Amino acid sequence: MISITPKKIIITTMVIACAGGVFVGGAFFGRKMTYQVPQSGTIDFSLFWDSYNKLQQNFFDPSKIDSQKIIYGAIEGMAKSLDDPYTSFFNPEEAQKFMQDLSGSFEGIGAEIGIKKEQLTIVAPLEGSPAQASGIKAGDVIIKIDNTEASDLTTDEAVGLIRGAKGTVVTLTIFRTGWSAAKDFKITRDTIIVHPAKWSLKNGNVAYIQITQFDENLVADFQKTVAEILQSPAEKIVLDLRNNPGGYLEVAQNIAGWFLEKGQIVTIEDFGGKKEQQLYKSDGTAELLGYPIVVLINEGSASASEILAGSIRDNKGAKLIGTKSFGKGSVQEILDLRGGSFLKITIAKWLTPKGASISEVGLSPDVKVDITDEDVEQDKDPQLDKALEIVKSIPTGK
């Protein structure tokens, strides 16, 4: 498989630790910044320094003036002025928490959040998390976080409010399609440990693979998973990407390399005509290439999981089963700043191998199957049942 240098991240904002912050959904790329001072007459910074000096000279309590916080606040304001929910500034403490969310262990409620149709939305609760145990579901709209209205919050601001120490409680006011009124969910934060991949044998010859997040642990875990599958009676695969908010782009590219021929396109990064498109291609061993496969998706499948699902469908003709995916199609770049802070900036959109954009649209399933509240209460999974039924009918090509 290809070597991984985790730089680009495609995920929604994970409230894992809060919800975590990851649709911590775009792609992220880390590098040192170079500074370019605008030419004289292009931008006048005198207003900023005039305001700074007036604060220093006139604020009634000088002890509350923290120059570093003022600078951080100004940069945060610059990012927020672009009116893009995925472009934001992270001070050193926030930056450290953000990267911790992708390490596989953190404290919070265990859910991913993102902006959808200008509403703060639950992308996916993680399996076994406090959020899932409380009844939170993918697609839930967050109305309030404790006593703070969520309508004007960015994803990163929401993460800051939801995140907290193990044992503490946060109240989310949630509205769900089909409800007549919003409801409060009191959730006790806990330590969240993400197990990105697991598999089991279904119906004697079907490898049922679940990938919950494309974090830095997945590459090694999936390599072990493949080795076990190759030694098992499995002849077909059901790949479950439901409630998977994304992660590292390079990890999704790596995983695609097990299913696709070398050199096939995994995804296309489109810069809106500003520069040439960048193609991300499979560079793996393709050891699962001959296995018939279907892929499960739902409204909690986002970013990197949409990339993998789209690449398998476009290249192999695999059917997508479930409900429409989230539609996180923008790419973010992480630019390091001084002192451990960074900017996360939307730089592009990504496309499926056939050139389709899923931004705000999502991937439509080939076979639509819903899961009702009654199904959940009775521990039924009609989406998985349908996937097993369909994959059973596909001839083995090994």
C-alpha positions in Angstrom: 0.0 0.0 0.0 1.1 3.6 -0.4 3.0 5.3 2.4 1.0 7.8 4.4 2.0 11.3 5.3 -1.2 12.6 6.9 -1.6 16.1 5.6 -5.0 16.3 3.9 -8.0 15.6 6.0 -11.5 15.2 4.7 -14.0 15.0 7.5 -16.7 17.1 9.2 -16.3 18.8 12.4 -15.8 16.4 15.1 -17.5 16.6 18.4 -16.0 13.4 19.2 -14.4 15.1 21.9 -17.1 17.4 21.6 -18.5 16.0 18.7 -15.2 16.5 17.6 -14.9 18.6 14.7 -13.8 16.5 12.0 -16.4 16.8 8.4 -13.4 17.7 9.8 -14.6 17.4 6.3 -12.4 19.0 3.9 -8.9 18.1 3.1 -6.2 19.6 5.2 -2.6 20.2 4.2 0.0 21.4 6.7 3.0 23.5 5.8 4.9 26.5 7.0 3.6 29.9 5.9 5.5 32.6 4.1 4.5 36.1 4.8 3.8 38.7 2.1 3.2 42.3 3.0 0.7 44.0 0.7 2.0 46.7 -1.6 1.5 50.2 -0.3 -1.9 51.5 -1.1 -3.5 48.0 -1.6 -4.5 47.5 2.0 -4.4 50.0 4.8 -3.7 48.4 8.1 -3.6 51.7 10.0 -7.2 51.2 11.1 -6.3 48.0 12.8 -3.3 49.6 14.7 -5.3 52.7 15.5 -8.0 50.5 17.0 -5.4 48.5 18.9 -3.8 51.6 20.3 -7.1 53.1 21.4 -8.0 49.9 23.2 -4.7 50.0 25.0 -5.1 53.7 25.9 -8.8 53.9 26.8 -10.1 50.6 28.1 -11.1 51.0 31.7 -9.4 47.9 33.0 -5.9 47.6 31.6 -5.4 44.3 33.4 -7.9 42.6 31.1 -6.0 43.6 27.9 -4.1 40.6 26.5 -2.3 41.6 23.3 -2.0 38.0 22.2 -5.8 37.4 22.6 -6.4 40.6 20.6 -4.3 39.3 17.7 -6.0 35.9 17.8 -9.4 37.5 17.9 -8.5 39.7 14.8 -7.3 36.6 12.8 -10.5 34.7 13.9 -12.5 37.7 12.6 -10.7 37.6 9.3 -11.5 34.0 8.8 -15.1 34.4 9.9 -15.7 37.3 7.5 -15.4 34.8 4.5 -18.7 33.3 5.6 -17.4 29.7 5.0 -18.2 27.3 7.9 -15.0 25.3 7.2 -12.5 28.2 7.0 -11.4 29.1 10.5 -8.5 30.0 12.8 -7.3 27.8 15.6 -5.2 29.2 18.5 -2.6 26.8 19.9 -4.9 25.2 22.4 -7.6 24.7 19.8 -5.1 23.4 17.3 -3.8 20.8 19.7 -7.4 19.5 20.5 -8.2 19.5 16.8 -5.3 17.2 15.9 -6.0 15.1 19.0 -9.4 14.3 17.5 -7.8 12.4 14.7 -5.5 10.4 17.0 -8.2 7.9 17.9 -8.7 8.8 21.6 -10.2 11.9 23.2 -12.9 13.1 25.6 -16.3 14.3 24.6 -19.8 13.1 23.5 -18.7 11.1 20.4 -20.5 12.7 17.5 -19.6 14.6 14.3 -21.1 17.9 13.3 -21.2 19.9 10.2 -23.2 22.7 8.5 -25.9 21.5 6.1 -28.4 23.9 4.5 -27.0 26.6 6.8 -28.0 24.5 9.9 -25.7 23.0 12.5 -26.3 19.3 11.9 -25.2 16.0 13.5 -23.3 14.2 10.8 -22.9 11.0 12.8 -22.8 9.7 16.3 -19.9 7.3 16.8 -20.7 3.7 17.6 -20.8 3.1 21.4 -20.5 6.8 22.2 -22.5 8.9 24.8 -24.1 10.7 21.9 -25.4 7.4 20.4 -26.5 6.1 23.8 -28.5 9.2 24.4 -30.5 8.7 21.2 -28.7 11.3 18.9 -29.0 10.4 15.2 -27.4 11.4 12.0 -29.3 14.3 10.4 -30.4 15.8 13.7 -30.4 19.6 13.7 -28.8 21.3 16.8 -31.0 24.3 17.9 -29.1 25.1 21.1 -26.0 24.1 23.0 -26.8 24.5 26.7 -28.2 28.1 26.6 -26.5 29.2 23.4 -28.5 29.5 20.2 -26.7 27.5 17.5 -28.1 29.3 14.4 -25.1 31.7 14.0 -22.3 29.4 15.3 -19.6 28.1 13.1 -18.7 24.4 13.4 -15.6 25.2 15.4 -17.5 27.5 17.8 -20.0 24.7 18.3 -17.2 22.3 19.0 -15.8 24.6 21.6 -19.1 24.7 23.4 -19.9 20.9 23.2 -16.4 19.7 24.1 -15.6 19.2 27.7 -14.1 17.0 30.3 -15.2 13.4 31.1 -18.1 13.3 33.5 -19.5 16.7 32.7 -22.9 17.2 31.1 -23.9 19.2 27.9 -27.5 19.7 26.8 -28.2 19.7 23.1 -31.6 21.0 22.0 -32.4 18.9 18.9 -34.9 19.0 16.1 -35.5 15.9 13.9 -37.5 15.6 10.7 -40.9 14.3 11.6 -41.0 15.9 15.0 -43.5 18.7 15.9 -41.1 20.3 18.4 -37.4 20.2 19.5 -36.3 18.1 22.4 -33.5 18.4 24.9 -30.8 15.7 25.2 -28.6 15.7 28.3 -25.3 14.0 27.4 -22.5 13.1 29.8 -19.1 13.4 28.2 -16.7 10.5 28.4 -13.4 9.3 26.9 -14.0 8.3 23.3 -11.8 5.6 21.8 -12.3 5.1 18.1 -11.7 1.6 16.6 -11.6 2.6 12.9 -12.1 -0.9 11.4 -13.6 -4.2 12.3 -15.0 -7.2 10.3 -17.1 -10.3 10.7 -18.1 -13.2 8.5 -21.8 -13.2 7.4 -23.7 -16.0 5.7 -20.6 -18.1 5.6 -18.8 -16.3 2.8 -19.4 -12.6 3.1 -16.8 -10.3 4.8 -18.8 -7.5 6.5 -16.3 -4.7 7.0 -17.1 -1.6 9.0 -15.0 1.5 8.8 -16.0 4.2 11.3 -13.3 6.9 10.6 -10.3 7.5 8.3 -7.9 8.3 11.2 -4.2 7.7 11.5 -4.7 4.2 12.9 -6.8 2.8 10.1 -4.0 1.9 7.6 -2.4 -0.6 10.0 -5.8 -1.9 11.2 -7.1 -2.4 7.7 -3.9 -4.2 6.6 -4.6 -6.7 9.4 -8.2 -6.9 8.4 -7.3 -7.8 4.8 -4.9 -10.4 5.9 -7.6 -12.1 8.0 -10.1 -11.9 5.2 -7.7 -13.4 2.7 -7.3 -16.4 5.1 -11.0 -16.7 5.7 -13.8 -18.4 3.6 -15.0 -15.0 2.5 -15.7 -14.6 -1.2 -17.7 -11.4 -1.2 -17.7 -8.1 0.7 -20.2 -5.7 2.2 -18.3 -2.4 3.1 -20.2 -0.4 5.7 -19.4 3.4 5.6 -22.5 4.5 7.4 -22.0 7.2 10.1 -18.4 7.7 8.9 -17.6 11.4 8.9 -14.3 11.1 7.1 -10.7 11.7 8.1 -7.4 11.8 6.2 -7.6 12.0 2.4 -4.4 10.0 2.1 -5.9 7.2 4.3 -9.0 7.0 2.0 -6.7 6.8 -1.0 -4.7 4.0 0.8 -7.8 2.0 1.6 -9.1 2.4 -2.0 -5.8 0.8 -3.1 -7.0 -2.6 -1.7 -10.1 -2.6 -3.9 -9.0 -0.8 -7.1 -6.5 -1.5 -9.9 -3.3 0.5 -9.5 -3.6 3.8 -11.3 -7.4 4.1 -11.2 -8.7 7.5 -10.0 -9.8 7.7 -6.4 -10.9 11.4 -6.4 -10.3 14.6 -8.2 -9.4 17.9 -6.5 -11.0 20.8 -8.4 -9.8 24.3 -7.8 -12.5 26.1 -9.7 -10.3 26.9 -12.6 -7.6 28.7 -10.5 -5.2 25.9 -11.4 -5.2 22.5 -12.9 -7.2 19.7 -11.3 -5.2 17.2 -9.1 -5.9 13.5 -9.6 -5.5 11.1 -6.7 -4.9 7.6 -7.9 -4.9 4.1 -6.4 -1.4 2.9 -5.6 -2.1 -0.3 -3.7 -1.8 -4.0 -4.0 -5.5 -4.5 -5.1 -5.7 -7.7 -3.1 -9.5 -7.3 -2.7 -10.1 -6.4 -6.4 -11.7 -9.7 -7.3 -14.2 -9.8 -4.5 -17.8 -8.7 -5.5 -18.7 -5.8 -3.3 -21.6 -3.5 -2.3 -21.3 -0.4 -0.1 -23.5 0.9 2.7 -23.9 4.6 3.1 -26.3 7.0 4.9 -26.7 10.6 5.8 -23.8 10.2 8.3 -21.3 9.2 5.5 -19.2 12.2 4.7 -16.1 13.5 3.0 -13.5 10.7 2.9 -16.1 8.0 3.2 -18.0 9.6 0.3 -14.7 9.6 -1.7 -14.1 5.9 -1.1 -17.8 5.0 -1.8 -17.7 7.1 -5.0 -14.4 5.6 -6.2 -15.6 2.0 -5.7 -18.9 2.7 -7.5 -17.4 4.7 -10.4 -14.5 2.2 -11.0 -16.1 -1.1 -10.2 -19.8 -0.5 -10.7 -20.5 -1.4 -7.1 -24.0 -0.6 -5.8 -24.5 1.9 -3.0 -27.2 0.9 -0.6 -28.9 2.9 2.1 -29.7 6.6 2.1 -28.2 9.7 0.5 -24.8 10.7 2.0 -24.1 14.0 3.8 -22.6 15.9 0.9 -19.3 17.2 2.3 -17.4 18.1 -0.9 -15.0 20.9 0.0 -11.3 20.6 0.7 -9.5 22.4 3.5 -5.8 23.2 3.8 -4.1 23.6 7.2 -1.5 26.3 7.2 0.8 26.5 10.2 1.2 29.8 12.0 3.5 31.0 14.7 3.3 29.6 18.2 1.4 26.5 17.3 -1.7 28.1 15.8 -3.0 27.4 12.3 -5.6 28.5 9.7 -7.9 25.9 8.1 -8.8 27.3 4.7 -11.2 26.0 2.1 -9.2 25.8 -1.1 -11.1 23.4 -3.5 -13.9 21.0 -4.0 -13.4 17.3 -4.7 -15.1 15.2 -7.4 -15.8 11.6 -7.9 -13.7 9.8 -10.5 -16.4 10.4 -13.2 -16.3 14.2 -12.3 -19.5 14.5 -10.2 -19.5 16.9 -7.3 -21.3 15.9 -4.1 -21.0 19.2 -2.3 -24.3 19.9 -0.6 -25.8 17.1 -2.8 -24.3 13.9 -1.5 -24.1 10.5 -3.1 -27.5 8.9 -4.0 -27.8 5.2 -3.3 -28.6 2.8 -6.1 -30.9 1.0 -3.7 -32.6 3.2 -1.2 -33.4 1.6 2.2 -34.5 3.5 5.2 -34.2 2.6 8.9 -37.1 3.5 11.1 -37.2 4.2 14.8 -39.0 0.9 15.2 -36.2 -0.9 13.4 -33.7 0.6 15.8 -35.8 -0.2 18.9 -36.1 -3.8 17.7 -32.4 -4.0 16.8 -33.1 -4.6 13.1 -30.9 -3.4 10.2 -32.8 -3.6 6.9 -30.0 -1.8 5.1 -27.5 -4.5 6.0 -30.1 -7.2 5.2 -30.6 -5.7 1.7 -26.8 -5.4 1.2 -26.4 -9.1 2.1 -29.2 -10.0 -0.2 -27.8 -8.1 -3.2 -24.2 -9.3 -2.7 -25.4 -12.9 -2.5 -26.7 -12.6 -6.1 -23.4 -11.3 -7.5 -21.3 -14.1 -9.1 -17.9 -14.6 -7.5 -15.1 -13.3 -9.7 -12.1 -14.5 -7.7 
